[in-house]
Structures are given as C-alpha cells and as structure tokens.
C-alpha cells in the first residue's frame, strides 16, 4: 500500500483494510505476490515531528506507529508466503520517512529470508514478472519526467513487456496517464487527513487503497480496499 502514514493512522484505523487484503490473498493460490512498501508508511522520519526534508508536521507517537506498522505487514507477509509460490518485496522511499522506512524494510528483510527483497535506496525501480513490467517510485521527485526516467533506465525490458505500468503515490488521489502504452498510475490512499494536510487544503480525495492483479500478460483486476 502507498501512503499508509502510520502515526496519523493506527492498526485499528486499517482493520478493515487488513481484513479485506487477507481475504483477497487467501482467495486462491498465487504464482507471485509483489509487495511494494515504504512510500510514506510512517508519517514522520524520527521522533521530532519532521519529514525527511525537515518540514515540521504533526508529531506522532513513533513507538506506537512502528509497532502498528510492523503488525500490519507481518500479517500480510505471513499470508502471502502461505498462499503463493513466491513473494518479492520492493522498498520505495517516500518523502516523509526515508530513513525510518528503509530501516523498517531491513527489519522485514531479516525477518523473512525466504522473500526476495529490493531494499536499495533508489528513486526509480523496475520489476519484471512474466510479460508484466512494474515501475515503482513515490512521485515526489522527477514527477514531470517520470516517463523519460523509466525509459532511460529500463527501456529494453519495457519494450519487451506486454503490460508496462509505473506505480506512484504521494498525491493521495488516483490518476492515470497513458503515453503510447506506458501507463503511469498514481494510486490513492486511505489515510485519514492530518492537521498539516487539512491546513494546506489537501483534502477531498476518495479514501481508498488499491490492490492490483495481473495475469501473465495483462492487468486482470483492481480491488478497492
């Protein structure tokens, strides 16, 4: 999920999200489950109420937020491993919690040695499964050149894919742009509106997360959670 912002949200906030996610994971045996995490999974990047860049926002209870975040993902990883042939995980660094999000990813990597992790601190990441290319980035950097950035680095494998999608977050609302078959999907968020975003008029978006399902060649379904 993109833009969870634990600290603003709690494990209780996302109880229905987690329940629906686990039901979907258990619904059949999957060939591959890809978990993209990070992406502002925590609201602050430390204990001082700051983002990665030093912007002062609402200060959260980091100890509780970390515990809630860990409980949330432990259930998802456990059930994904049980219900698929293999699980891959990609860390995608956000603008709120770069250091804390990366550290959380390393904890998961140690906890789940059977999962293949990409925990590099890299802005634009590419992933290939069957004939599906998935690009991942948060969306706060290079947004105006996102297609060019992925084509420059991953052009050859993008050309070989039947489905080519770039997934980003950051904006907390959904948007899709298709440039000659390379599709950029900005995914929404179900996080409650915090004081900083309310004060700056970042309000009104539909509060939903999305789970994406693909067959070996094409998108199969989008589940709104």
Secondary structure, DSSP 8 states (H G I E B T S, - for coil): -----BTTB-TTTTHHHHHHHHHHHHTS-EEEEEEEEESSSBSSSSSSSB-TT--B-----HHHHHHHHHHHHHHHHHHHHHTEEEEEEEEE--SS-HHHHHHHHHHHHHH-TTSEEE----SSEEEEETTEEEEE--SSSSGGGHHHHHHHHHHHHHHH-SEEEEEE-SSSS-EEEEETTEEEEE--------HHHHHTT--------EEEEE-SSSEEEEEE-
